[in-house]
Amino acid sequence: AVKNNIDVFYFACLIPAHVLFTEDGQLDKRVFLTTWKEIPAANELQHTVPGVLGTADTVAHKMTLNNVFTIAKRNVEGQDMLYQSLKLTNNIWVLLELKLQPGNPEATLSLKSRTLEVATCIFQAYEAII
């Protein structure tokens, strides 16, 4: 808002969600695993991310540049699994599992958080970054 001697003017600006991801969002591997198990299944959402280009390593690198940190990487039945964490500026933690199938431009993103209201923004951020 800008106030002067005539009136008060209000402005609104849309910002991409990933600018709210903090640099201290990397969890220890054990803490990630414990937290993943503690968060109930009802607090897990899945989303299909279209247009994924590159390998799991290139995706992980892109996400790291945007404060989404890869905790572990595994290959399960030909699928690359990235386990990732991020923290928002309001101290909300989000745990993620990204399933990538080589040659398939779609990935499956599983999100777990104690605050599911952030899920839509996180899904949009992944689509924008990847």
Chimera marker file (.cmm) of the C-alpha trace (Angstrom):
<marker_set name="trace">
<marker id="1" x="0.000" y="0.000" z="0.000" r="1" g="1" b="0" radius="0.5"/>
<marker id="2" x="1.083" y="3.536" z="-0.706" r="1" g="1" b="0" radius="0.5"/>
<marker id="3" x="-0.388" y="6.393" z="1.278" r="1" g="1" b="0" radius="0.5"/>
<marker id="4" x="-0.070" y="10.048" z="0.347" r="1" g="1" b="0" radius="0.5"/>
<marker id="5" x="-1.992" y="13.251" z="1.018" r="1" g="1" b="0" radius="0.5"/>
<marker id="6" x="-4.660" y="12.315" z="-1.554" r="1" g="1" b="0" radius="0.5"/>
<marker id="7" x="-5.537" y="8.677" z="-0.862" r="1" g="1" b="0" radius="0.5"/>
<marker id="8" x="-4.246" y="5.205" z="-0.069" r="1" g="1" b="0" radius="0.5"/>
<marker id="9" x="-3.419" y="3.050" z="-3.084" r="1" g="1" b="0" radius="0.5"/>
<marker id="10" x="-3.356" y="-0.742" z="-2.815" r="1" g="1" b="0" radius="0.5"/>
<marker id="11" x="-1.441" y="-3.014" z="-5.161" r="1" g="1" b="0" radius="0.5"/>
<marker id="12" x="-1.425" y="-6.767" z="-5.644" r="1" g="1" b="0" radius="0.5"/>
<marker id="13" x="1.257" y="-8.864" z="-7.253" r="1" g="1" b="0" radius="0.5"/>
<marker id="14" x="1.317" y="-12.564" z="-8.076" r="1" g="1" b="0" radius="0.5"/>
<marker id="15" x="4.588" y="-14.217" z="-7.152" r="1" g="1" b="0" radius="0.5"/>
<marker id="16" x="5.778" y="-17.708" z="-8.013" r="1" g="1" b="0" radius="0.5"/>
<marker id="17" x="5.547" y="-20.046" z="-5.027" r="1" g="1" b="0" radius="0.5"/>
<marker id="18" x="9.172" y="-21.155" z="-5.213" r="1" g="1" b="0" radius="0.5"/>
<marker id="19" x="10.375" y="-17.728" z="-4.057" r="1" g="1" b="0" radius="0.5"/>
<marker id="20" x="8.944" y="-18.692" z="-0.651" r="1" g="1" b="0" radius="0.5"/>
<marker id="21" x="11.193" y="-21.773" z="-0.370" r="1" g="1" b="0" radius="0.5"/>
<marker id="22" x="13.983" y="-21.192" z="2.162" r="1" g="1" b="0" radius="0.5"/>
<marker id="23" x="17.652" y="-22.125" z="1.955" r="1" g="1" b="0" radius="0.5"/>
<marker id="24" x="17.480" y="-24.171" z="5.166" r="1" g="1" b="0" radius="0.5"/>
<marker id="25" x="14.965" y="-26.682" z="3.823" r="1" g="1" b="0" radius="0.5"/>
<marker id="26" x="17.259" y="-29.696" z="3.654" r="1" g="1" b="0" radius="0.5"/>
<marker id="27" x="16.419" y="-32.418" z="6.161" r="1" g="1" b="0" radius="0.5"/>
<marker id="28" x="18.771" y="-35.093" z="7.424" r="1" g="1" b="0" radius="0.5"/>
<marker id="29" x="18.032" y="-38.490" z="5.861" r="1" g="1" b="0" radius="0.5"/>
<marker id="30" x="16.924" y="-40.024" z="9.187" r="1" g="1" b="0" radius="0.5"/>
<marker id="31" x="14.753" y="-37.037" z="10.086" r="1" g="1" b="0" radius="0.5"/>
<marker id="32" x="13.140" y="-37.190" z="6.632" r="1" g="1" b="0" radius="0.5"/>
<marker id="33" x="12.332" y="-40.886" z="7.004" r="1" g="1" b="0" radius="0.5"/>
<marker id="34" x="10.976" y="-40.492" z="10.542" r="1" g="1" b="0" radius="0.5"/>
<marker id="35" x="8.859" y="-37.489" z="9.591" r="1" g="1" b="0" radius="0.5"/>
<marker id="36" x="7.531" y="-39.225" z="6.453" r="1" g="1" b="0" radius="0.5"/>
<marker id="37" x="6.335" y="-42.127" z="8.608" r="1" g="1" b="0" radius="0.5"/>
<marker id="38" x="4.863" y="-39.829" z="11.291" r="1" g="1" b="0" radius="0.5"/>
<marker id="39" x="2.705" y="-37.854" z="8.864" r="1" g="1" b="0" radius="0.5"/>
<marker id="40" x="-0.556" y="-39.786" z="8.359" r="1" g="1" b="0" radius="0.5"/>
<marker id="41" x="-1.537" y="-41.174" z="4.950" r="1" g="1" b="0" radius="0.5"/>
<marker id="42" x="-4.511" y="-38.776" z="4.951" r="1" g="1" b="0" radius="0.5"/>
<marker id="43" x="-1.956" y="-35.961" z="4.644" r="1" g="1" b="0" radius="0.5"/>
<marker id="44" x="-0.503" y="-37.290" z="1.396" r="1" g="1" b="0" radius="0.5"/>
<marker id="45" x="-1.495" y="-35.976" z="-2.020" r="1" g="1" b="0" radius="0.5"/>
<marker id="46" x="-0.355" y="-37.013" z="-5.483" r="1" g="1" b="0" radius="0.5"/>
<marker id="47" x="0.011" y="-34.968" z="-8.635" r="1" g="1" b="0" radius="0.5"/>
<marker id="48" x="1.139" y="-35.707" z="-12.179" r="1" g="1" b="0" radius="0.5"/>
<marker id="49" x="3.839" y="-33.319" z="-13.366" r="1" g="1" b="0" radius="0.5"/>
<marker id="50" x="3.790" y="-32.979" z="-17.176" r="1" g="1" b="0" radius="0.5"/>
<marker id="51" x="6.656" y="-32.042" z="-19.480" r="1" g="1" b="0" radius="0.5"/>
<marker id="52" x="9.555" y="-33.428" z="-17.463" r="1" g="1" b="0" radius="0.5"/>
<marker id="53" x="12.764" y="-33.176" z="-19.460" r="1" g="1" b="0" radius="0.5"/>
<marker id="54" x="16.117" y="-34.681" z="-18.586" r="1" g="1" b="0" radius="0.5"/>
<marker id="55" x="17.324" y="-37.261" z="-16.124" r="1" g="1" b="0" radius="0.5"/>
<marker id="56" x="16.685" y="-37.555" z="-12.404" r="1" g="1" b="0" radius="0.5"/>
<marker id="57" x="20.036" y="-35.854" z="-11.798" r="1" g="1" b="0" radius="0.5"/>
<marker id="58" x="19.173" y="-32.834" z="-13.961" r="1" g="1" b="0" radius="0.5"/>
<marker id="59" x="15.760" y="-32.541" z="-12.306" r="1" g="1" b="0" radius="0.5"/>
<marker id="60" x="17.363" y="-32.762" z="-8.844" r="1" g="1" b="0" radius="0.5"/>
<marker id="61" x="19.855" y="-30.053" z="-9.822" r="1" g="1" b="0" radius="0.5"/>
<marker id="62" x="17.090" y="-27.727" z="-11.093" r="1" g="1" b="0" radius="0.5"/>
<marker id="63" x="15.138" y="-28.234" z="-7.895" r="1" g="1" b="0" radius="0.5"/>
<marker id="64" x="18.200" y="-27.606" z="-5.692" r="1" g="1" b="0" radius="0.5"/>
<marker id="65" x="18.724" y="-24.278" z="-7.451" r="1" g="1" b="0" radius="0.5"/>
<marker id="66" x="15.219" y="-23.389" z="-6.230" r="1" g="1" b="0" radius="0.5"/>
<marker id="67" x="15.687" y="-24.569" z="-2.608" r="1" g="1" b="0" radius="0.5"/>
<marker id="68" x="14.083" y="-27.998" z="-3.039" r="1" g="1" b="0" radius="0.5"/>
<marker id="69" x="16.651" y="-30.415" z="-1.668" r="1" g="1" b="0" radius="0.5"/>
<marker id="70" x="17.154" y="-34.052" z="-2.654" r="1" g="1" b="0" radius="0.5"/>
<marker id="71" x="17.594" y="-36.189" z="0.448" r="1" g="1" b="0" radius="0.5"/>
<marker id="72" x="17.992" y="-39.532" z="-1.326" r="1" g="1" b="0" radius="0.5"/>
<marker id="73" x="17.773" y="-41.074" z="-4.778" r="1" g="1" b="0" radius="0.5"/>
<marker id="74" x="16.845" y="-44.694" z="-5.525" r="1" g="1" b="0" radius="0.5"/>
<marker id="75" x="16.042" y="-46.775" z="-8.555" r="1" g="1" b="0" radius="0.5"/>
<marker id="76" x="13.027" y="-49.035" z="-8.039" r="1" g="1" b="0" radius="0.5"/>
<marker id="77" x="11.877" y="-51.281" z="-10.895" r="1" g="1" b="0" radius="0.5"/>
<marker id="78" x="13.338" y="-48.972" z="-13.543" r="1" g="1" b="0" radius="0.5"/>
<marker id="79" x="11.893" y="-45.814" z="-11.990" r="1" g="1" b="0" radius="0.5"/>
<marker id="80" x="14.089" y="-43.142" z="-10.458" r="1" g="1" b="0" radius="0.5"/>
<marker id="81" x="12.771" y="-42.002" z="-7.087" r="1" g="1" b="0" radius="0.5"/>
<marker id="82" x="13.831" y="-38.649" z="-5.670" r="1" g="1" b="0" radius="0.5"/>
<marker id="83" x="13.049" y="-37.962" z="-2.028" r="1" g="1" b="0" radius="0.5"/>
<marker id="84" x="13.013" y="-34.228" z="-1.455" r="1" g="1" b="0" radius="0.5"/>
<marker id="85" x="12.262" y="-31.654" z="1.206" r="1" g="1" b="0" radius="0.5"/>
<marker id="86" x="11.544" y="-27.963" z="1.297" r="1" g="1" b="0" radius="0.5"/>
<marker id="87" x="10.686" y="-25.396" z="3.908" r="1" g="1" b="0" radius="0.5"/>
<marker id="88" x="8.492" y="-22.353" z="3.375" r="1" g="1" b="0" radius="0.5"/>
<marker id="89" x="9.202" y="-18.931" z="4.853" r="1" g="1" b="0" radius="0.5"/>
<marker id="90" x="6.450" y="-19.505" z="7.447" r="1" g="1" b="0" radius="0.5"/>
<marker id="91" x="8.273" y="-22.663" z="8.700" r="1" g="1" b="0" radius="0.5"/>
<marker id="92" x="5.961" y="-25.173" z="7.008" r="1" g="1" b="0" radius="0.5"/>
<marker id="93" x="7.894" y="-28.299" z="6.024" r="1" g="1" b="0" radius="0.5"/>
<marker id="94" x="6.958" y="-30.261" z="2.902" r="1" g="1" b="0" radius="0.5"/>
<marker id="95" x="8.267" y="-33.756" z="2.113" r="1" g="1" b="0" radius="0.5"/>
<marker id="96" x="8.135" y="-35.011" z="-1.451" r="1" g="1" b="0" radius="0.5"/>
<marker id="97" x="8.676" y="-38.159" z="-3.473" r="1" g="1" b="0" radius="0.5"/>
<marker id="98" x="9.155" y="-37.697" z="-7.216" r="1" g="1" b="0" radius="0.5"/>
<marker id="99" x="8.866" y="-40.790" z="-9.445" r="1" g="1" b="0" radius="0.5"/>
<marker id="100" x="10.543" y="-40.471" z="-12.830" r="1" g="1" b="0" radius="0.5"/>
<marker id="101" x="10.323" y="-43.071" z="-15.572" r="1" g="1" b="0" radius="0.5"/>
<marker id="102" x="13.119" y="-42.692" z="-18.167" r="1" g="1" b="0" radius="0.5"/>
<marker id="103" x="11.604" y="-41.706" z="-21.507" r="1" g="1" b="0" radius="0.5"/>
<marker id="104" x="8.254" y="-40.718" z="-19.980" r="1" g="1" b="0" radius="0.5"/>
<marker id="105" x="7.599" y="-36.940" z="-19.946" r="1" g="1" b="0" radius="0.5"/>
<marker id="106" x="5.239" y="-37.281" z="-16.970" r="1" g="1" b="0" radius="0.5"/>
<marker id="107" x="6.354" y="-37.723" z="-13.365" r="1" g="1" b="0" radius="0.5"/>
<marker id="108" x="4.350" y="-38.582" z="-10.269" r="1" g="1" b="0" radius="0.5"/>
<marker id="109" x="4.815" y="-36.272" z="-7.304" r="1" g="1" b="0" radius="0.5"/>
<marker id="110" x="3.714" y="-37.401" z="-3.842" r="1" g="1" b="0" radius="0.5"/>
<marker id="111" x="3.523" y="-34.682" z="-1.203" r="1" g="1" b="0" radius="0.5"/>
<marker id="112" x="3.287" y="-35.087" z="2.561" r="1" g="1" b="0" radius="0.5"/>
<marker id="113" x="2.833" y="-32.192" z="4.940" r="1" g="1" b="0" radius="0.5"/>
<marker id="114" x="1.039" y="-31.402" z="8.143" r="1" g="1" b="0" radius="0.5"/>
<marker id="115" x="-0.415" y="-28.403" z="6.271" r="1" g="1" b="0" radius="0.5"/>
<marker id="116" x="-1.993" y="-29.626" z="3.030" r="1" g="1" b="0" radius="0.5"/>
<marker id="117" x="-3.221" y="-26.156" z="2.061" r="1" g="1" b="0" radius="0.5"/>
<marker id="118" x="0.202" y="-25.526" z="0.516" r="1" g="1" b="0" radius="0.5"/>
<marker id="119" x="-0.039" y="-28.481" z="-1.894" r="1" g="1" b="0" radius="0.5"/>
<marker id="120" x="-1.483" y="-26.596" z="-4.871" r="1" g="1" b="0" radius="0.5"/>
<marker id="121" x="1.273" y="-23.984" z="-4.713" r="1" g="1" b="0" radius="0.5"/>
<marker id="122" x="3.956" y="-26.660" z="-4.441" r="1" g="1" b="0" radius="0.5"/>
<marker id="123" x="2.550" y="-28.562" z="-7.428" r="1" g="1" b="0" radius="0.5"/>
<marker id="124" x="2.514" y="-25.347" z="-9.484" r="1" g="1" b="0" radius="0.5"/>
<marker id="125" x="6.084" y="-24.585" z="-8.450" r="1" g="1" b="0" radius="0.5"/>
<marker id="126" x="7.266" y="-28.030" z="-9.580" r="1" g="1" b="0" radius="0.5"/>
<marker id="127" x="5.583" y="-27.574" z="-12.955" r="1" g="1" b="0" radius="0.5"/>
<marker id="128" x="7.186" y="-24.151" z="-13.387" r="1" g="1" b="0" radius="0.5"/>
<marker id="129" x="10.678" y="-25.283" z="-12.368" r="1" g="1" b="0" radius="0.5"/>
<marker id="130" x="10.790" y="-28.614" z="-14.190" r="1" g="1" b="0" radius="0.5"/>
<link id1="1" id2="2" r="1" g="1" b="0" radius="0.2"/>
<link id1="2" id2="3" r="1" g="1" b="0" radius="0.2"/>
<link id1="3" id2="4" r="1" g="1" b="0" radius="0.2"/>
<link id1="4" id2="5" r="1" g="1" b="0" radius="0.2"/>
<link id1="5" id2="6" r="1" g="1" b="0" radius="0.2"/>
<link id1="6" id2="7" r="1" g="1" b="0" radius="0.2"/>
<link id1="7" id2="8" r="1" g="1" b="0" radius="0.2"/>
<link id1="8" id2="9" r="1" g="1" b="0" radius="0.2"/>
<link id1="9" id2="10" r="1" g="1" b="0" radius="0.2"/>
<link id1="10" id2="11" r="1" g="1" b="0" radius="0.2"/>
<link id1="11" id2="12" r="1" g="1" b="0" radius="0.2"/>
<link id1="12" id2="13" r="1" g="1" b="0" radius="0.2"/>
<link id1="13" id2="14" r="1" g="1" b="0" radius="0.2"/>
<link id1="14" id2="15" r="1" g="1" b="0" radius="0.2"/>
<link id1="15" id2="16" r="1" g="1" b="0" radius="0.2"/>
<link id1="16" id2="17" r="1" g="1" b="0" radius="0.2"/>
<link id1="17" id2="18" r="1" g="1" b="0" radius="0.2"/>
<link id1="18" id2="19" r="1" g="1" b="0" radius="0.2"/>
<link id1="19" id2="20" r="1" g="1" b="0" radius="0.2"/>
<link id1="20" id2="21" r="1" g="1" b="0" radius="0.2"/>
<link id1="21" id2="22" r="1" g="1" b="0" radius="0.2"/>
<link id1="22" id2="23" r="1" g="1" b="0" radius="0.2"/>
<link id1="23" id2="24" r="1" g="1" b="0" radius="0.2"/>
<link id1="24" id2="25" r="1" g="1" b="0" radius="0.2"/>
<link id1="25" id2="26" r="1" g="1" b="0" radius="0.2"/>
<link id1="26" id2="27" r="1" g="1" b="0" radius="0.2"/>
<link id1="27" id2="28" r="1" g="1" b="0" radius="0.2"/>
<link id1="28" id2="29" r="1" g="1" b="0" radius="0.2"/>
<link id1="29" id2="30" r="1" g="1" b="0" radius="0.2"/>
<link id1="30" id2="31" r="1" g="1" b="0" radius="0.2"/>
<link id1="31" id2="32" r="1" g="1" b="0" radius="0.2"/>
<link id1="32" id2="33" r="1" g="1" b="0" radius="0.2"/>
<link id1="33" id2="34" r="1" g="1" b="0" radius="0.2"/>
<link id1="34" id2="35" r="1" g="1" b="0" radius="0.2"/>
<link id1="35" id2="36" r="1" g="1" b="0" radius="0.2"/>
<link id1="36" id2="37" r="1" g="1" b="0" radius="0.2"/>
<link id1="37" id2="38" r="1" g="1" b="0" radius="0.2"/>
<link id1="38" id2="39" r="1" g="1" b="0" radius="0.2"/>
<link id1="39" id2="40" r="1" g="1" b="0" radius="0.2"/>
<link id1="40" id2="41" r="1" g="1" b="0" radius="0.2"/>
<link id1="41" id2="42" r="1" g="1" b="0" radius="0.2"/>
<link id1="42" id2="43" r="1" g="1" b="0" radius="0.2"/>
<link id1="43" id2="44" r="1" g="1" b="0" radius="0.2"/>
<link id1="44" id2="45" r="1" g="1" b="0" radius="0.2"/>
<link id1="45" id2="46" r="1" g="1" b="0" radius="0.2"/>
<link id1="46" id2="47" r="1" g="1" b="0" radius="0.2"/>
<link id1="47" id2="48" r="1" g="1" b="0" radius="0.2"/>
<link id1="48" id2="49" r="1" g="1" b="0" radius="0.2"/>
<link id1="49" id2="50" r="1" g="1" b="0" radius="0.2"/>
<link id1="50" id2="51" r="1" g="1" b="0" radius="0.2"/>
<link id1="51" id2="52" r="1" g="1" b="0" radius="0.2"/>
<link id1="52" id2="53" r="1" g="1" b="0" radius="0.2"/>
<link id1="53" id2="54" r="1" g="1" b="0" radius="0.2"/>
<link id1="54" id2="55" r="1" g="1" b="0" radius="0.2"/>
<link id1="55" id2="56" r="1" g="1" b="0" radius="0.2"/>
<link id1="56" id2="57" r="1" g="1" b="0" radius="0.2"/>
<link id1="57" id2="58" r="1" g="1" b="0" radius="0.2"/>
<link id1="58" id2="59" r="1" g="1" b="0" radius="0.2"/>
<link id1="59" id2="60" r="1" g="1" b="0" radius="0.2"/>
<link id1="60" id2="61" r="1" g="1" b="0" radius="0.2"/>
<link id1="61" id2="62" r="1" g="1" b="0" radius="0.2"/>
<link id1="62" id2="63" r="1" g="1" b="0" radius="0.2"/>
<link id1="63" id2="64" r="1" g="1" b="0" radius="0.2"/>
<link id1="64" id2="65" r="1" g="1" b="0" radius="0.2"/>
<link id1="65" id2="66" r="1" g="1" b="0" radius="0.2"/>
<link id1="66" id2="67" r="1" g="1" b="0" radius="0.2"/>
<link id1="67" id2="68" r="1" g="1" b="0" radius="0.2"/>
<link id1="68" id2="69" r="1" g="1" b="0" radius="0.2"/>
<link id1="69" id2="70" r="1" g="1" b="0" radius="0.2"/>
<link id1="70" id2="71" r="1" g="1" b="0" radius="0.2"/>
<link id1="71" id2="72" r="1" g="1" b="0" radius="0.2"/>
<link id1="72" id2="73" r="1" g="1" b="0" radius="0.2"/>
<link id1="73" id2="74" r="1" g="1" b="0" radius="0.2"/>
<link id1="74" id2="75" r="1" g="1" b="0" radius="0.2"/>
<link id1="75" id2="76" r="1" g="1" b="0" radius="0.2"/>
<link id1="76" id2="77" r="1" g="1" b="0" radius="0.2"/>
<link id1="77" id2="78" r="1" g="1" b="0" radius="0.2"/>
<link id1="78" id2="79" r="1" g="1" b="0" radius="0.2"/>
<link id1="79" id2="80" r="1" g="1" b="0" radius="0.2"/>
<link id1="80" id2="81" r="1" g="1" b="0" radius="0.2"/>
<link id1="81" id2="82" r="1" g="1" b="0" radius="0.2"/>
<link id1="82" id2="83" r="1" g="1" b="0" radius="0.2"/>
<link id1="83" id2="84" r="1" g="1" b="0" radius="0.2"/>
<link id1="84" id2="85" r="1" g="1" b="0" radius="0.2"/>
<link id1="85" id2="86" r="1" g="1" b="0" radius="0.2"/>
<link id1="86" id2="87" r="1" g="1" b="0" radius="0.2"/>
<link id1="87" id2="88" r="1" g="1" b="0" radius="0.2"/>
<link id1="88" id2="89" r="1" g="1" b="0" radius="0.2"/>
<link id1="89" id2="90" r="1" g="1" b="0" radius="0.2"/>
<link id1="90" id2="91" r="1" g="1" b="0" radius="0.2"/>
<link id1="91" id2="92" r="1" g="1" b="0" radius="0.2"/>
<link id1="92" id2="93" r="1" g="1" b="0" radius="0.2"/>
<link id1="93" id2="94" r="1" g="1" b="0" radius="0.2"/>
<link id1="94" id2="95" r="1" g="1" b="0" radius="0.2"/>
<link id1="95" id2="96" r="1" g="1" b="0" radius="0.2"/>
<link id1="96" id2="97" r="1" g="1" b="0" radius="0.2"/>
<link id1="97" id2="98" r="1" g="1" b="0" radius="0.2"/>
<link id1="98" id2="99" r="1" g="1" b="0" radius="0.2"/>
<link id1="99" id2="100" r="1" g="1" b="0" radius="0.2"/>
<link id1="100" id2="101" r="1" g="1" b="0" radius="0.2"/>
<link id1="101" id2="102" r="1" g="1" b="0" radius="0.2"/>
<link id1="102" id2="103" r="1" g="1" b="0" radius="0.2"/>
<link id1="103" id2="104" r="1" g="1" b="0" radius="0.2"/>
<link id1="104" id2="105" r="1" g="1" b="0" radius="0.2"/>
<link id1="105" id2="106" r="1" g="1" b="0" radius="0.2"/>
<link id1="106" id2="107" r="1" g="1" b="0" radius="0.2"/>
<link id1="107" id2="108" r="1" g="1" b="0" radius="0.2"/>
<link id1="108" id2="109" r="1" g="1" b="0" radius="0.2"/>
<link id1="109" id2="110" r="1" g="1" b="0" radius="0.2"/>
<link id1="110" id2="111" r="1" g="1" b="0" radius="0.2"/>
<link id1="111" id2="112" r="1" g="1" b="0" radius="0.2"/>
<link id1="112" id2="113" r="1" g="1" b="0" radius="0.2"/>
<link id1="113" id2="114" r="1" g="1" b="0" radius="0.2"/>
<link id1="114" id2="115" r="1" g="1" b="0" radius="0.2"/>
<link id1="115" id2="116" r="1" g="1" b="0" radius="0.2"/>
<link id1="116" id2="117" r="1" g="1" b="0" radius="0.2"/>
<link id1="117" id2="118" r="1" g="1" b="0" radius="0.2"/>
<link id1="118" id2="119" r="1" g="1" b="0" radius="0.2"/>
<link id1="119" id2="120" r="1" g="1" b="0" radius="0.2"/>
<link id1="120" id2="121" r="1" g="1" b="0" radius="0.2"/>
<link id1="121" id2="122" r="1" g="1" b="0" radius="0.2"/>
<link id1="122" id2="123" r="1" g="1" b="0" radius="0.2"/>
<link id1="123" id2="124" r="1" g="1" b="0" radius="0.2"/>
<link id1="124" id2="125" r="1" g="1" b="0" radius="0.2"/>
<link id1="125" id2="126" r="1" g="1" b="0" radius="0.2"/>
<link id1="126" id2="127" r="1" g="1" b="0" radius="0.2"/>
<link id1="127" id2="128" r="1" g="1" b="0" radius="0.2"/>
<link id1="128" id2="129" r="1" g="1" b="0" radius="0.2"/>
<link id1="129" id2="130" r="1" g="1" b="0" radius="0.2"/>
</marker_set>
